[in-house]
Amino acid sequence: MNKLLYKHYVFLEKIDNQIEDNLLKFKNINIIINTNSTTLQSLKNEFIIIQFAKKNQIPILFKNDYKKCIKYDADGVFIEANNKKLTRPVMLKKKILIIGLVHNQMEYFLKLKQSCKVVMLSPIFSNPKYTRNKILGVVKYNLISLNWKIATCALGGINFQNFKKIKCTNSKELGFIRAIKNPSALSADG
């Protein structure tokens, strides 16, 4: 796999030495900080992720939180599918990347109104979070995103066995959660 071809988004709640090493193996990676809790441990984990990303010049995005994006001078915001707010970041000092999560065409149009520049279409492959009948597969993924005017990102169940199928989609970006613990799951060359 040519790691420079795809832009990667990884969702992190906490970070350890193994995940740090695995993140540094990718050249074009962005971290989506996946904590919405205000517990002390969650805030500590968030701070450790931010420090690691800034030290290694890895772009960071916050899940559903424009305020933290401004506070930490982050690169963007990730908006979940169930977030229906039409907040537009007009007061921000710099342009930020806004990524949205969608499962169907109706959610796509909402993400357009939310000023998203990239949408993650999920789930493309089987994973523990979704039942078998909710999996899109390559054909349905391409049909749903056929006339979309913004970039799409494949998300859900991506591993080495089905990675070649991603090349059949119009996606040049990948999102993953569990694969960062084992990056060889995405690449034959490790």
N, C-alpha and C positions, 0 to 999 in steps of 0.2 A: 504494500500500500504506500502511495506517496502521501506522506503526512502533511505536506505543504499544500496539497490540492484542496483539502477540506478544512474548514474552520470548525473547531471543536468547542462545545460548551459543556462544562461539567458542573453538576449541582453538588455543593458541599455543605454539610452541616457542621463538620469538624474535620480537622486535619491531623495527620500523624506523619512520622518519618517515611513510611512506605508510600503514602499518598503523595507526599512532597516529591520523592524521587520519581514516581510515575508521572506526575504532572510535568516535571522538567524534561521528560522524554519527548513531549509534544512541542512542536514549533509554533503552532497557531491555535493556542488554547485560550479560552475565556472562562473565568470562574463566576458562577452564579451562586451567591451566598443564600443558602436555603434555610435561614433561621428567621422565624417570625416571633419567637418567644422573647420575653424580657427577663427570663431567669438569669441569675448571675453566671451560671455555667454556659448558657447559650451566648451571652454577651462576651464572655471570655473566649469562647471558640470563634466567634465572629471576629474579634480583634486579632486573634492569631492568624486567621485566614487573610485578613486585610494586610497585616504586616508581611506575611509571606509573599502575597501577590505584589505588593509595592516593591519589595526587595528584589524580586525577580522580573519586574516590569510586565506582569500579567494583568490584562484588563479584568476588572471586576464589575459585576452587576448585582443589584440587590433585588430580592423578590418582593414585589408589590410595595416598595418603599422609596418614594421620591425624596423624602426628608433625609434618609440615610445616604442616599446618592449624593445629595448636596453636601452633607456634613463631612463625608469621607472623600469627596472629590472623585467619586466613582465614574466609571465609563458608561454606565447605563442602568436600566431597570428591566426586570423580567416581570411581565404581567400574566398571572395565571388565568386559566379559562373562566373560572368562576368570578373573577374580578370584573364587574360591569361598570365601574366608575369611569366617567369620561374626562378624568383629570388630564389636562395638557400642561406640560412643563414649560410654560411661557416665561417664568421668572428665572429660569436657570441661566447661569453665566456662560456656559458652553453647551454645544450640541451634545446630546447624549443618545446612546443607542437604546431604542425601546424594542424589546422582543416580547411577543405574545405567544401564548399556548392556545392551540385550537384543536378541536376534534372533528369539526364539520364546517360546512360553508357559512352557516349563520354566524358562528363564532368568528370566522374570518372577517366578515363585514364589520363586526363590532371592533375587532382589533385594528382595522383600518381607521375607524373613527377615533381610536385611542392613539393614533400616530405611530403605530408599530412599523419598523423598518424591516423586520424579520419575523416570520411566524414559524413556530415549531408545530408541526402536524404530528399528532400522536394518537394511538400507538401504531407504529408501522409493523412491528413483529411481536410475537407472543412474549409476554412477561407476566410475572406474578400479580401485578396490579389490576390487569384487565382480563375479563372472560374471553374465551376463544372467539365469540361472535362479535366482539368489538375491535378485533385486530383488522387493520386496513390491508396490509400486504402491498406489494409494489404496484399492481395494476390499479387498485382503488386509490392508493396514494396519488398516483399520476393523474387519474381522472378528476379527483377532487381539486387538486392544485393546478389543473391545466391552464386556466385563464387568470391565475392570480398575478397581480402586478408587483408584488414584493417577494423578496427571497424566502425560500422555504428551508426548513431545517428538519431532518428526520429525527424522530425521538421514539424510543421505546423498544427494548429487547435487542438492541444492536450488539452483535458479537462476531467473532471470526467466521463462524459457520454461515452466517447470512450477510456478511459484509459485501460480498460480490453482488448481491441483489440491490444494494444501495446504489451501485453504479448505474443501475437501470432506471433510477428515478431522476428527476430534474433538480434534486437537492445537492448543493455543494457544501452543506453545513450539517454537522452531526451533534446531537445532544445525548448525553448519557449520565447515568448515576452510578450504577454498580461497576461498570467496565473500568473505571479509573483505579479500582483496587487491583485489577489485573489487565494492564494495557495490552498484553499479548492476546487478549480476547479480541482485540481490534486489528491486530497486525501479525502477520506471519514472521516478520523480522524482529518482533519484540519491541 
